[in-house]
């Protein structure tokens, strides 16, 4: 099992319930494809380095999980098409 970290940038115009539902859906994708979520960091609303889709702010979440090598690819394919996710990045953590 490898350790991964998924950074998710969520639309700032969403209500609290919608943001929570978006992160829950991402966590469901991880568990569906054989991963185990170990930690979720909510960094809150931050200013973006540059404007994305006419937005200057967004909510940042960092999800640590453990899985085999196939899970991150499957998760990325599903996160890519989520409407409320502005940007995402999945990286493997060094042991």
N, C-alpha and C positions, 0 to 999 in steps of 0.2 A: 504494500500500500504506500502510495506517495502522498505527500502533503501539498495542498494547493491553496491559493488565496484568490478569491474572485472579488474584484472591485466593481461595484455597480453604482452608476450615477443616475439618479432618478429625478424626473421632472419636478421642479419646485412648486408648480401650480396645483399639485395634487393635495387632497385632504389627508389627514393622518391615517384614516382607515384604508384609503386607496394605496398609500405607500406601504403600509403593513401588509396588505394583500399582495402587492407586487413582490415584496421580499419573501413572503411565505411561498409564493409560486416558484420563485427561484430555488428556495430550499427544497421544495417538493421535486423539482427537476433533478437536483443533486441526489436525493435519496432514491428516486425512481431509476436512475442509471447506475446505482450501486455504490454511491458515496455516502459518507457519514459527516454531517455538519458538526464541527467541533466548537466554533465560536462565531458570533456575529457582532461586529463593531458598528455602531451608529455614530458617525461623525457629525451628523446634523447638516444644517444648511450652510454651504460655503459658496464663496464667489468663484466663478469659473475663470480660468486663465484667459479664455477668449469666448466670445459669444457663440453659442450653439443653438440653432433653430430659434433665433431671436430671444434667447434666454441668457441672463447674466449670472444667475444663481441656480444651484441644484443641491439635492440631498445626496450625501455620500454614504455608502455602506460597504463594509469589507467582511466577506464571509470566508472563514477558513474551513476547509474540509479535507477529508482523507478519502482516496479512491484509487482505482486502478488507472491505467493510462488512457482508457477509452472514455471515461466519464466526462472529463473537461470538454472534449470535442462535442459530445452530445449536448451538454449543458449550454455551451456557446451557441450551438445551432438554434436552440430554443430561446435563449435570452436575446439573440440578435433580432428576432421578430417581435419582441414585446414592445408594445406601443409606449409604455411609460418609462422605459429605460432609454436614456439619452446615449450613454457610453458604458462600456464594460471592458474589463481586462482580466484574464485568468492567467496566473503565473504559478509555476511549480516552486515551492519553497525548498531551500537547501536543507539537508539533514543536519 
